[in-house]
């Protein structure tokens, strides 16, 4: 059976199974259990240098994804950064620009949270259906640093720049552009947002942003900038490839005769679920799966 057929035939029964089963019962395999393979296996990944470490749903055995199994997306390169020589700068429309080392950040108040990170493109390609992972992240709150820097009255947007960079066309020329995303000042001041240097109790792995990344709960992975090296406050929104072209949807909300085009930026996640595996024991079947991206009431 394919996942698509399975979802169509079982429908809302999955919700009841998800709520009735505890994590231990959902994942533990016992003697005699047989994991039934899905027929719609994803195609072979043609771009492992861009998309790495996708979760294998059939082998899901914990709510926490191990660091060496956590997916990673690289839009440009994957920079290898020497933490001893690395610094984070906070500038732009602030009263007191800041420059901090990794030790400076670790000396600040530490906070941790468990957050499921998902790529906005997950399930959008025939070879990409498991760009998701759940980890315990630890770092220092972003809001306190922005408050310490002192946002000027005309500060409206916070831009997060990564160390990863690549070529981008500009007219007839080619320039080197760093990956960057922005969010409103109000969104950036969310007390849950962390500048993270630990993942599952260990230093942040290099593929996942070492030495520092942003973790903004509720936002798709693209907004959680890896290899973070610079934060700037602007009076306008960032309009780069990843804010104005990629991760943007344009749709007609009018009619064919009178089109009304609306543009929206991929940002916050929505509640989603997926059947991970079907386990057979004799003539009984158990469905293991996961739900993420929003509160389940």
Secondary structure by P-SEA (a helix, b strand, c coil): ccaaaaaaaacaaaaaaaaaccccccccccccbbbbbbcccccccccccccccccccccccccccccccbbbbbcccccccccccbbbbbbccccbbbbbcaaaaaacbbbbbbbbbbbccccccccccccccccbbbbbbaaaaaaaacccccccbbbbbccccbbbbcccbbbbbccccccccccccccccccccccccccccccccccbbbbbcccccccccccccbbbbbcccccccccccccbbbbbcccccbbbbbbbccccccbbbbbcbbbbcccbbbbbbcccccccc
